[in-house]
Amino acid sequence: MRLGLILGDQLSFELASLGALDPARDALLMAEVMGEARYVPHHPQKIVLIFSAMRHFAQALRERGWQVHYVALNADGNSGSIAGELQRWQQALGAAEIHLTECGEWRLEQALRDAGLPLVWHRDNRFLCSREAFARWAQGRTQLRMEHFYRGMRKRCGLLMEPDGQPAGGAWNFDGDNRKALPRGLHGPFAAQFEQDAITQAVVTLVRQRFSDHYGALDGFDYPVTHGEAQQLWQHFLDFSLAAFGDYQDAMAEDEPYLFHARISAALNIGLLDVRRLCEDVETAWREGRVPLNAAEGFIRQLIGWREYVRGIYWLRMPEYAGLNHLGNDRPLPAFYWTGRTRMRCMEQAIGQTLQLGYAHHIQRLMVTGNFALLAGIVPAAICEWYLAMYMDAFDWVELPNTLGMVMHADGGYLGSKPYCASGRYIQRMSDHCKACSYKVEQVIEEDGCPFNALYWHFLMRHRPQLSANPRLALIYRSLDGMTASRRDAVWQRGQSLLARLDAAEAL
């Protein structure tokens, strides 16, 4: 007989390794192991999501006739690692082969490849671009720009394309229409919620007992844990949010964590949704006139453009990519990232909801928590670990390139053409956080001035040798040079003071 391994982020009935096996004579293995739950301090709700979804998927597989050997976290004999469980069950069952799908993390895949087992690997067919296809696309290119990759994916998939081969609406990208601040009085729809069944309740109890030392709230878990629930969440987005998603996808608002975002990335990344179906649904909604083109294009770009692109970068450049630190950052992650206790209102809101929900949308991650880490010179590995631990949708293949490359510019521009740095003015423009902040966004060098302001200019000054030749930063450096010498010195000193306070473990 043969044994198939299904990991916690591979909960798809169409998984390639499942298709290679026969339920009449082969068996499946699923295992909750401490090694995967603790290698970073994952948010308790993230652990609940994966364990509960795994248990529901195992039940569904059994209903489809599969023999599933399921190892719960507290089961007798649990070795604590995926490789250990494979070795244990391969010996117990006498399996001649172990079939498995490519992992989402280099670390785990390498551990399995080094385990000395009779493994038969299958391509992860949940993605539209294979590792090999991305490597072929990248070969010979001096720059791997997402926009070029995305256009190729659009043509290949036929999404939002006209019969003459041109993009719908005459343009490939409508990002310029997708940066509106939220008008006063406009609120996102009520969030879809899912009640905990007996399986999820049991997992919540287990996680409360075994992971009480992990940061993040456990009460209020309401994520979808089955394919049916994930489809309900997706339909809720199509019905109530997609039409406004394009305009306001970059907006932030007080105590509105979701606004018009889909909140489906966690379900998608563990296999409860299929990217092909999502894209088809969005295109259909546009062609039927239910959503504007900028919303449809912006969402599809996130799926077949950015999501597939960062996965390609990850597998093309690992493992050396994880160790890059182009700007030479050496500052540890401030403690308030784990507690949310800071006077900076935007940071308090983004971190607070992250601790409460395991969620923050892409602008909160890129332009608030990520922007601060960039400006403050945080060690890339430290902020990467925080993102991987804190977010429900974070797996290494998607988190690492986004954080190390796009957020921290630690790859020197391999992924992003410029650092995504900004002062408090950007946050003021895209949110209402500054109104309730202890700091004044109009001030730079004063004691009550927004820390983002001085740190922004300090970042540009201290990294001028690495960044001044970047044409996308030329205007900013001209503005810096336009300051008087005394003003630049005062800004530098204010930045130095803020960094010294971080070094002294103060919460700004």
Secondary structure as UniProt FT lines:
FT   STRAND          2..5
FT   TURN            8..9
FT   TURN            13..14
FT   HELIX           16..19
FT   TURN            23..25
FT   STRAND          27..31
FT   HELIX           34..38
FT   TURN            39..41
FT   HELIX           44..63
FT   TURN            64..65
FT   STRAND          67..71
FT   TURN            73..74
FT   TURN            76..77
FT   HELIX           82..93
FT   STRAND          97..101
FT   HELIX           106..113
FT   TURN            114..115
FT   STRAND          119..122
FT   TURN            125..126
FT   HELIX           131..138
FT   TURN            139..140
FT   HELIX           146..157
FT   TURN            158..160
FT   TURN            163..164
FT   HELIX           168..170
FT   HELIX           175..177
FT   TURN            184..185
FT   HELIX           198..210
FT   TURN            212..213
FT   TURN            219..220
FT   HELIX           227..240
FT   HELIX           242..248
FT   TURN            249..250
FT   TURN            254..255
FT   TURN            259..260
FT   HELIX           265..269
FT   TURN            270..271
FT   HELIX           275..287
FT   TURN            288..289
FT   HELIX           293..300
FT   HELIX           301..307
FT   HELIX           308..317
FT   TURN            318..319
FT   HELIX           320..323
FT   TURN            326..327
FT   HELIX           336..339
FT   HELIX           345..357
FT   HELIX           362..364
FT   HELIX           365..369
FT   HELIX           370..376
FT   HELIX           380..390
FT   TURN            392..393
FT   HELIX           396..400
FT   HELIX           401..407
FT   TURN            410..413
FT   HELIX           424..430
FT   HELIX           433..436
FT   TURN            441..442
FT   TURN            447..448
FT   HELIX           451..462
FT   HELIX           464..467
FT   TURN            468..469
FT   HELIX           471..473
FT   HELIX           474..481
FT   HELIX           485..503
FT   TURN            504..505
//
